[in-house]
Amino acid sequence: MPFKKIQYADDGVTPVKRLVEMRVPSLMVGLVLGIVLSFITSRFENVLSENIKVAFFIPFIVYMADAVGTQTQNIYTRNLRIGKASFKTYLVKETLLGVILGLISGAVAFLAIVFLFGSFELALAVSLGALAAVLSAPLIALLVTEAMELERTDPAVGAGPIATVIQDTVSVVIYGLIATAIIL
């Protein structure tokens, strides 16, 4: 059975109708998972009502993980396109980068929160949540991108929206569980 050729999105030459057809499936997955994420977030109502400041840092944790995952995904996708990507090499290096970037963001968050809010518990929850979310981001980005590539679908079109909503969900769950364990 021959492999289907990947049709890459190229706004310069691909008709708008085809671009919509290429983009809508991954965005619909994101839409559904985004609604699921809203319900998951509501499961942490107890910790949020105990300390509303926990909610202040959800955007920070989600952003940091998404930013790291997007960097990984963009570089890996670019190198897939030009034939210079090794999944195993990226997995090792990006996991190491996730650890380093997670430690940096967690440490900065810890210091800032202790200084600005005077709360060791909140600082610990946020810093550990940031560490774990950022650590998971390269893995999620690589796995989703590689799955799209193996499915012969342009990863530049589909992987971003799907990886983002998966990473958002993982980040909120990680942070919610850590905050619940530390604060409640």
Buried (B, 14 or more C-beta within 10 A) or exposed (E): EEEEEBEEBEEEEBEEEEBEEBBEBBBEBBEEBBEEBEEBBEEBEEBBEEBEBBBEBBEBBBBBBBBBBBBBBBBBBEBBBEEEBEBEEBBEEBBEBBBEBBBBBBEEBBEBBBEEBEBEBBBBBBBBBBBBBBBBBBBBBBBBBBBBBEEEBBBBBBBBBBBBBBBBBBBBBBBBBBBBEBBE
